[in-house]
Amino acid sequence: MKLIQVNPQDKQILKEFIRLPYEIYKKSPYWVPPLERTLSQTISKGTSMQLSSGPYTLLMVEEKGKYMGRILVGVNREKNLQKNQNEGYFSLFECVNNIEIARLLFEGAFNWLDKYKVDMVTGPVSPTNGDDFRGILLTGFDEMPTVNTTYTMDYYKDLFDQLGFEKYLDFYAFKMNFTEVETTLSRIKKLVEYGKKKTNLSIDPLNMKHLDMDVRDAYEIFIGAQQTFWDHLEVPTYDKFYDEFISIKPLLDPNLIHIARINGVPAGFIAGLPDYNQVLYHLKGKLNPRSLIKFLYYKKKITRARMFMQFVIPKHQKSVVTPGLYASFYEGFKSGGYKDIEASTIAEFNIDSLNSAKGVGFETSRIYRIYQKKLV
């Protein structure tokens, strides 16, 4: 059993790194393989928000000619500067159910981090600073995750516990309980209509013809809403936020994105995506002419949507803005012909968002956990 440091520019070994999970999840009907080409470019180019913010490396464990575990480890200097900390992070952790292999991976990661004098390591985080590959699954192993959320093996928690990691933060995914949703929505609509008259509130779907203006307003809301409590994230510049938004432009359904304004001033927004995991599941990580035909075919059969962002400026968080955004999202959801909604992921300390989701009919479906470990 030996530890190997992977050169992300070596296409052959990088391919082994990316394809390692196929063996681990071969018996799982719920794991959705990521597009191999996209993940390869993310790792090798290192231009994502997370990877461009500092050094990183890849490690794998080989035993008897087979790769048994992998990890990406790095230092986000931009986030450390913003948060006045000196942490390292890890991502893309995958491992067979063997504590010695997991221990060797993390010993290699800690040794690499030692030269940067970090005092803490946190993960698994996303290599893009998003929700993809973030956390390990604690509950909800019997369903397919939605687009840009992750699925992991049920024994990962035991591995982290045995290695002395401690809980840092849990995130929740919710699914809609449709039993009473129409009654709830009817009540919310009346409240929203009253609020619109009283506060000059407007809630509009994303305008693709004026995308720059809407993205600018969304960024203003995002920054205003999240700086007060989101210590676990790097705060993006507008350019990074815009680039991330534009990167998913081909996947957007304007019916699932709404911006609230009071007297024309941005107050909140809600954003969702069609669940492209229902498509990616059939592509098996490949992107070629045959998979393109599959993509176009299964795209028409998407039945689930994921609500992945909901932000309201603090002074409006107790107002009609939040229920108004949920009502608008639900109307867009119905007009798009979707049958199921997931709201994900919401951090455990974001009590207002957790309560809002439960208040409009959502119930917990999955829980994800990020871990930490002190290194000094």
N, C-alpha and C positions, 0 to 999 in steps of 0.2 A: 504494500500500500504506500503510495507516494503522492506528494503534493506537487502540482505543476502550475507555474505562473504562465498565463496565456497572453500572447501578444495579440491584441485586438485587430492588428493589421494582417495577421496570418489567416487567410480566408479558410484554410482547411481546419485548423484547430478551433477557429471561431465557430465554424459550422458544428463541430462536435459539442462545443459549449451550448449552442442554441438548441441542438436536438437532444441533449441529455434528458430533458423531462419526458420525452416520448416513451422511454422505457419505464419511468416511474409511474406514469399515469395510464399505461396501456390498458389497464383493466377498469378504468374509471369512465362511466358514460357521461360525466358532467364536465370534464376538463375540456376547455376550448383552446386548441393550439394557436398561439399568436402568429401573425404573418412573419415568416422567417426572414424575408428580405427587409421588412421594416425594422425588426429588432436588430438585425445585423447592421443596418445603417445607423441606427441609434447608438449602438455600442462603438462601432468603428469610427464614426465621424465625431462623436462626442460633442455635438452641437446642441443637445437638449438643454433645458434650463438647469437640470441637476448636474449633468456630466460636464458642462462647459464652465462650471463654477469652481473647479479645482481638479487635482489629480485623482486618478482612479486606476484600478487594475482588476484583472480577472484571475480567479484561482479555480482549479479543479483537482479532484482526487481520483487517481487511477489505481485500480487493483486488478491484477491478472488480465491486463489488456483491455479492461472495460472502465469507462468513466462512471463514477458512482456518486459524485456530488459536485456542486459548483457554487460559486459566490462571486459577486462584484462588490468591491470595497473601495471607498473613496473618502475624500474630504471636500465638503462644500464650503469653500473659503468665503464666498459671498454671504451665505447664510450665517456663518460664524461671526462675520464682521457685523452684520445687522443685529444679531442677537447677543453679541458680546460673550461668545462661548468658544469652546475649542473641541468640537465633537467630530467624530468620524461617523460614517454611515455604511450600511451594507444593503445590497439589493440582489434580486434575481437568485435568491437562495433556493436550491433544490437539492434533495439528498435522499438516498435510500434509507430505510429504517435501521440505521446502524450508528450508535452513539460515537464510536471511535472515528468513523469517517467524518461525522459532523464536527467532532472535536478537532480533528486535523485541519479541516477547512477554517475553523475560527482561529486556531492557533496561528495559521498562516496569515489570516486577515489581521490579527492583533499585532503580529510581528511587522507586517507592512505598515500599519498605522503608527507604530512606535517611532518611526523616523520623523513623523509629523507632530509628535509630542501631544497627541490628543488625549483627553482625560476621560472620554465617554464614547461609546459607540451605540448607534440607534438604528433599528431596522426591523423587518424589511421595509425600505422606502421605495418609491418609484424611481426608475432611472430617468423619468421625464419630469419629475416633481408633480405628477398627477396622481390619479387613483390606481392606475394600472400597476400590477405587481406589488401593491402596497399592503403590508400586513399579512398575517397568516389567519386562516379561517378557524374560528372556534366553534361556530354552530352553522348549520345550513349546508351540510355535506350532501344532501339528497336533492339538490337542484342545480341547474346550470346558472352560473353568474351572468350578470348583464355586461354589456359592452364596457370595456375599460375598468372592470373590476376583476378580481382574481379568484382563483380556486386553488387550494393547497391540500396536501395530505393531512389526514386526521391525526397522525402521530407527530406532526411538527411541534405541537405544544409540549409534548413530553421531551423532545430533544432540547428545546430551549430551556425548559425547567431544569433538566439534568445538567445543562452547561452553565447554570447560575445566572441566566438572564432574568430580569424583572420586568413586569408590566410597565410600559410607558403610557400607552393610550389605546383605548378601544374605539372603534368606529362601527356604526350601525347601518344596516340596510333594511329598508321597510318595503312591504308590499301592501297594496290597497285591499282593504276589506270592503267589498262592494255591497254588502248586505244593507247598510244604511246610508250609503254614499249619496244617493239622490236626495234623501231627506236632509242630510247635512248640507249638501250643495244648495238646495232651495233656501235654507236658512241663511247661508253665507251670501247668496246673491242679494237678498233683501238688505243685509248689512252693508254690502259693497255699494249698492245703488244709493243708499242713504249717505254713505261716506263720500261718494263721488260728488254729490251735490254740495255737501258741507265743506269739502276740502279742495275742490277743483282737481280731483284725482283722475288721471287717464291711464289706462293700461292697454298697451298696443303690442301686437305681435312683431317679431323681428322684420324689419324692412330691408330686404335684400338690395333694393335700389339705393338705399342710404346706409349701407353697412358700416362705413367708417364712423358715421355719427352715432349709430347705435352701439358699436363696440366701444367708442369713447365714453358714452354714458354708462355702459356696463362696467367699464374699468373704474370709473369714478365711484360707482356704488360698491364695487368689490373692495377697493382700497379703504373706503370710508367705513365699511361694515366689518372688515376682518382684522384691522390692525390692533384692535383693542384686546383680542384674546387668542390669536392664532400663532402661538410661539413655535409650533412645529413646522411651519412653512416659511420658505424664503419669500419675501415680498417681491413680486415681479415688477420690472419697469413696464411702461405702457407698450413699448416695442415688443417685449417678450410676450406680454398678454395678447397683443394683437396677432403676433405670429402663431401662437398656440390656437387662437380662435380661427384664423384663416386656414390652418392646417386641417381642420375638420369641416371646413365649409362645404365640401362635396357631400358630407353625410348629414347636413342639417335639414331639419324639417321646421320651417318658420312657425308652424302651428304650436311647436313645443317650446318656443322661446318668447318671453313677454317682458316688457320693460314698463315699470310704473313711474309716472312723473306727477309731481304736485306743483301746480302753477308752472308747468314746463320744466321743472327742475328734477333731475333724476333722483328717485327715492328708493327703488328696489328693482330686482329682476329675478326671473326664474328661467332655468334653461334645462332642456331635456334633449335626448337623442333617441332615434329608433334603435332598438336593441340589435345591433349588427352581429352580436354573438350568435344569433339564430342563423346568420349567414356564414360566419367564419367557421362555425362548427363543421360545416360540410366541405370547407376548402382544405382542411387538414394542414394549415400553415403554408400552403403553396399559392403562388401568384403566377399564373401562366394562362395561355389562351383557353384551356379547358376550364380552369377555375374561374375565369372571367365569365364564362357562360353560366356556371353554377351561381356566381355572385348575382348576376342579373335575374336569374330564375328565383332564387331564394329571397332576394330583396323584396319581391312582391308579396312574400308570405310572412313578413315580419308582423308579429302580433303583440309584441311587448315594447314599451318605451321606458327609458330610464331618465328620471329627473336627477341631475347631478349637481346642480347649483341652485341655491335660493338665498339671496342676500338682500337685506334691507338696511338702509342707513339707521344707526342707533336711535335717533330721535323719532323715527317712524315705526319702530319695531313693535310697539304696543297699539298701533293704529290699524285702520282697515286695509292698509297696504298688503300685509302678509296674507290674510284670507282672500283678498282680491286677486293676488298673484296665483294662489292655488286654484281658485275658481276659473281663472282664465286658462291656466294650464290644462285643467280637466276638460274644459270645452274644446281646446285644441286637440287633446287626446282623443275625444270622441269623434271629432270631425276627421281625424286621420285614420279612423277605423281600427285603432288599437284595442286590445282586449285586457291587457294587464299592464300595471304600472309598478315600477320600483323607484323608490326614493333612496339614493345612496351617494356617497356614504357621509354620515353625520357624526362628528366627534362627540364623545360622551359628555364633554363639558359644555357643549352648545345646547344648553337646556331649553332656550327659547325655540330653537329649530326642532328639537326632539318633541317638545310639547305641541308645537304647531303641526308636525306630521301626524302625531297621534290624534290630535283634535279634529283633523279632517278625514280620518278613517284609515290611516296607515297602521300596520302592525309589524313588529319585528320579524325579519326573515333570516338575516345572517348577522354575525358579529365578527369583526376582524380585529386583530391585536398587533400593535407595534411594541417591540421590546427595547430595553436599554441595558447596558452593562458598564459599570465603572472600570476603567483600565488603570487607574492610579489610586 
